[in-house]
Protein backbone atom coordinates (compact mmCIF):
# COMPACT_ATOMS: atom_id res chain seq x y z
CA UNK A 1 0.00 0.00 0.00
CA UNK A 2 1.37 3.40 -1.01
CA UNK A 3 1.21 6.01 1.72
CA UNK A 4 0.81 9.73 1.33
CA UNK A 5 4.41 10.20 2.43
CA UNK A 6 5.63 7.78 -0.26
CA UNK A 7 3.59 9.62 -2.90
CA UNK A 8 5.08 12.94 -1.77
CA UNK A 9 8.59 11.49 -1.91
CA UNK A 10 8.02 10.14 -5.42
CA UNK A 11 6.81 13.58 -6.55
CA UNK A 12 9.83 15.28 -4.96
CA UNK A 13 12.16 12.74 -6.62
CA UNK A 14 10.51 13.38 -10.00
CA UNK A 15 10.91 17.11 -9.47
CA UNK A 16 14.58 16.71 -8.56
CA UNK A 17 15.19 14.51 -11.62
CA UNK A 18 13.66 17.16 -13.86
CA UNK A 19 15.64 19.93 -12.17
CA UNK A 20 18.86 17.97 -12.71
CA UNK A 21 18.04 17.56 -16.41
CA UNK A 22 17.27 21.27 -16.71
CA UNK A 23 20.48 22.21 -14.89
CA UNK A 24 22.51 19.92 -17.18
CA UNK A 25 20.88 21.57 -20.20
CA UNK A 26 21.69 25.05 -18.84
CA UNK A 27 25.28 23.95 -18.13
CA UNK A 28 25.65 22.68 -21.71
CA UNK A 29 24.34 25.99 -23.07
CA UNK A 30 26.71 27.93 -20.84
CA UNK A 31 29.67 25.79 -21.92
CA UNK A 32 28.84 26.28 -25.60
CA UNK A 33 28.50 30.03 -25.15
CA UNK A 34 31.72 30.23 -23.14
CA UNK A 35 33.65 28.26 -25.76
CA UNK A 36 32.25 30.54 -28.47
CA UNK A 37 33.30 33.58 -26.41
CA UNK A 38 36.83 32.22 -26.04
CA UNK A 39 37.06 31.56 -29.77
CA UNK A 40 35.67 34.98 -30.69
CA UNK A 41 37.96 36.77 -28.23
CA UNK A 42 41.13 34.69 -28.51
CA UNK A 43 43.40 37.72 -28.88
CA UNK A 44 42.05 39.38 -25.75
CA UNK A 45 42.13 36.14 -23.77
CA UNK A 46 45.73 35.45 -24.84
CA UNK A 47 46.76 39.01 -23.97
CA UNK A 48 45.15 38.65 -20.53
CA UNK A 49 47.02 35.37 -19.98
CA UNK A 50 50.33 36.99 -20.99
CA UNK A 51 49.73 39.93 -18.65
CA UNK A 52 48.94 37.52 -15.80
CA UNK A 53 52.26 35.78 -16.48
CA UNK A 54 54.14 39.11 -16.59
CA UNK A 55 52.43 40.19 -13.37
CA UNK A 56 53.43 36.98 -11.57
CA UNK A 57 57.06 37.39 -12.71
CA UNK A 58 57.13 41.06 -11.64
CA UNK A 59 55.70 40.22 -8.21
CA UNK A 60 58.21 37.40 -7.74
CA UNK A 61 61.10 39.67 -8.73
CA UNK A 62 60.00 42.38 -6.26
CA UNK A 63 59.47 39.86 -3.43
CA UNK A 64 62.90 38.31 -4.00
CA UNK A 65 64.58 41.74 -4.14
CA UNK A 66 62.79 42.85 -0.97
CA UNK A 67 63.85 39.76 0.97
CA UNK A 68 67.43 40.15 -0.28
CA UNK A 69 67.43 43.81 0.81
CA UNK A 70 66.04 42.84 4.23
CA UNK A 71 68.65 40.11 4.63
CA UNK A 72 71.39 42.61 3.81
CA UNK A 73 70.12 45.54 5.89
CA UNK A 74 67.60 44.27 8.43
CA UNK A 75 65.28 47.06 7.28
CA UNK A 76 61.65 45.93 6.99
CA UNK A 77 60.12 49.05 5.41
CA UNK A 78 61.92 49.19 2.09
CA UNK A 79 59.73 51.44 -0.08
CA UNK A 80 56.18 52.76 -0.09
CA UNK A 81 53.97 49.70 -0.34
CA UNK A 82 56.86 47.27 0.10
CA UNK A 83 57.74 45.83 3.48
CA UNK A 84 59.05 42.56 4.83
CA UNK A 85 57.21 40.66 7.52
CA UNK A 86 59.09 38.00 9.42
CA UNK A 87 57.26 34.88 10.52
CA UNK A 88 58.49 31.76 12.24
CA UNK A 89 58.19 28.07 11.58
CA UNK A 90 59.17 24.98 13.52
CA UNK A 91 60.74 21.67 12.61
CA UNK A 92 60.69 18.76 15.05
CA UNK A 93 60.47 15.00 15.35
CA UNK A 94 56.77 14.19 15.88
CA UNK A 95 57.58 11.08 17.95
CA UNK A 96 59.87 13.03 20.28
CA UNK A 97 57.29 15.80 20.56
CA UNK A 98 54.55 13.30 21.48
CA UNK A 99 56.80 11.64 24.08
CA UNK A 100 57.54 15.05 25.62
CA UNK A 101 53.84 15.98 25.61
CA UNK A 102 52.90 12.70 27.34
CA UNK A 103 55.63 13.14 29.94
CA UNK A 104 54.49 16.69 30.68
CA UNK A 105 50.76 16.00 30.16
CA UNK A 106 50.40 19.02 27.89
CA UNK A 107 49.70 19.61 24.23
CA UNK A 108 47.77 16.37 23.91
CA UNK A 109 44.73 16.00 21.73
CA UNK A 110 42.37 13.17 20.98
CA UNK A 111 42.48 11.46 17.59
CA UNK A 112 38.72 11.63 17.22
CA UNK A 113 38.51 9.36 14.16
CA UNK A 114 40.59 6.60 15.75
CA UNK A 115 38.78 6.88 19.08
CA UNK A 116 35.34 6.69 17.50
CA UNK A 117 36.31 3.58 15.55
CA UNK A 118 37.42 1.63 18.64
CA UNK A 119 35.39 3.16 21.50
CA UNK A 120 32.10 1.26 21.04
CA UNK A 121 33.86 -2.08 21.58
CA UNK A 122 36.79 -1.00 23.80
CA UNK A 123 35.16 1.38 26.24
CA UNK A 124 31.39 1.42 25.65
CA UNK A 125 30.82 3.09 29.01
CA UNK A 126 32.40 6.26 27.64
CA UNK A 127 30.30 6.64 24.54
CA UNK A 128 26.69 6.85 23.61
CA UNK A 129 25.97 5.64 20.11
CA UNK A 130 22.91 7.04 18.40
CA UNK A 131 21.54 6.71 14.91
CA UNK A 132 20.99 9.68 12.66
CA UNK A 133 19.08 9.09 9.43
CA UNK A 134 20.54 10.68 6.32
CA UNK A 135 18.77 10.66 2.96
CA UNK A 136 20.80 9.42 -0.01
CA UNK A 137 19.59 10.41 -3.46
CA UNK A 138 20.61 8.51 -6.58
CA UNK A 139 22.89 10.50 -8.84
CA UNK A 140 20.91 9.45 -11.90
CA UNK A 141 17.22 9.82 -11.04
CA UNK A 142 16.40 9.49 -14.74
CA UNK A 143 16.71 5.73 -14.26
CA UNK A 144 13.54 6.01 -12.22
CA UNK A 145 11.79 9.15 -13.44
CA UNK A 146 12.61 9.79 -17.10
CA UNK A 147 10.41 12.64 -18.26
CA UNK A 148 12.31 14.76 -20.78
CA UNK A 149 10.29 17.95 -20.67
CA UNK A 150 12.49 21.00 -20.00
CA UNK A 151 11.03 23.52 -17.59
CA UNK A 152 11.28 27.29 -17.80
CA UNK A 153 13.99 27.54 -15.14
CA UNK A 154 14.30 28.06 -11.41
CA UNK A 155 11.20 29.38 -9.73
N, C-alpha and C positions, 0 to 999 in steps of 0.2 A: 504494500500500500504506500503510495506516494503522499508525503506530508506536505503541508504548506511551506515548511522550512526548506524541504528538498526542492520544491517548485521554485521558490525564491532563489535558491542557490544556483539552480540550472539557468534561470534567467540572468543572474549576475554573471555566470560563466560565459553565456552566449554574448552578453554585452562586452565583456572583457575580450573575448575572441575577436569580435568585430572591431573593437578599439585598437587591438594589436595589428589587425590587417590595415586599418586606416593609417595608423602611425607608420607602418612599414611603407605604405604607398607615399605618404608625405616625405619620409626619409629618402625614398628613391627619387622623388621629384627634386628635393633639395640637392641631392648628390649630383643629379644631371645638370641642374642650374649652376651649381658651384664649379663643376668641371667645365661648363661652357664659359663661365666667367674667367676661369684661369686661362683657358685657351684664348679668349678674346683680349685678355689683358696681360699676356705673357711678358711683354717688355716691362710693364710696371711691376709685376710680381718679381721678375728677375732683378730689377733695380732695387726693390725693397730688400730682397735676400742679400744682395751684395752690400747694401748699406748696413744691414744687420751684422754681417761678417766684419766689415770695417769698424763698426762700433765696438764689437767684442774685442777686436785686436787693439783698438785705441784704449779701451778701458783696462785691458791686461797690461799694456805698456805703462800706463799711468800708475796702476797699482804696484807693479814691480819697481818702478822708479821711486815711488813714495816709500816703499819698504826699504829699498837700498839707502835712500837719504836718511831715513830714521835710524837704520843700523849704523850709519856713519856718524850721525850727529846726535842722536837721542832726542831730537826735536820731533814732537808729534804734530804740531800745527805747521804744515809745510807751505801752504798757499791757500788763498780763499777757496773754500769748498773742498780742500784736500787735507785730510788729517789721518793719522795712524792711530788705531786703537789696539791695545795690547791685551790679548786674552791669555788664558792658561789652559793647559790640557795635562792629563795624567796618563802615565803608563805604569802598569803593575801586573803582577802575576795573580790571576783570579783565585787560584787555589790558596796562595799565601794570604791574600786578602780575606778570604772566607775563614781560614783558620784563625787569623787575628780577630775577626769579628766575633767568631764563636767564643774565643778565649776571653774577650772583653764584653761579651753580650751586648754589642751595639751593631748598628748598621746591618741588621738581619731583616730579611723579608721573606714572606711565604711564597713559594712557587705554587700559585693558586691552581694552575692546570694539573700539576702533578698531584697535589693534595686531593683535589676533587676526584681524580681517577682512582685513588687508593682508599680514601676515607670511608666510603660506605662499607667496605669489607674489613678494613683494618681498625677503625675506631668509630663504629656507628653511633656511639654515645655522643660524639662531638658534632654530628651533622644531622640535619633534618632534610630528607629528600622529598621533594614535591614534584608533581607533574604540572607542566604548563603546556597547554595545547597550542600548536602553531599550524596555521593553514599553509599547505603547499599547493601551488597552482602549476599545472603542467605548462611547460614552455610553449608547446604547440597545441593550443586549444582547438585549432581547426580539425584535428583528428576527431574531435567530438562534436563540434558545432561549426560545420563548414557552410556558412552563408555568405557568399561573396557580393554583398551589396554595400558599396562605400557609403559612408555617412557624410554629412556636411562638414564635420569637424568637431572640435571640442565644444561642449555646451557651456 
